[in-house]
Amino acid sequence: MRLDKFLKVSRLIKRRTLAKEVADQGRVWINGHVAKASSDVKIGDELTIQFGQKRVTVKVTSVKETVKKEEAAEMYELVREERTAPDPDQGGV
């Protein structure tokens, strides 16, 4: 499954267009490598997403084309969630 679609279906990011933008800005990594929106996501992959000053790492546990809202969180397992220092290049305070 494409990375941008996985992020939307799993509800890690609410809209696919936003997921594509985040990936294209180099703020998503798959198994430690910078990923593009079209990158392939498989079960067992570890995704790291930079949300402003927060970095979330999840492990993919299932890949489904559609899923109910209540079951979306079952598509991944939270590995780590950490605050990061503001990046001066991004205009952080």
Secondary structure, 3 states (H helix, E strand, C coil): CEHHHHHHHCCCCCCHHHHHHHHHCCCEEECCEECCCCCECCCCCEEEEEECCEEEEEEECCCCCCCCHHHHHHHEEEEEEEECCCCHHHCCC
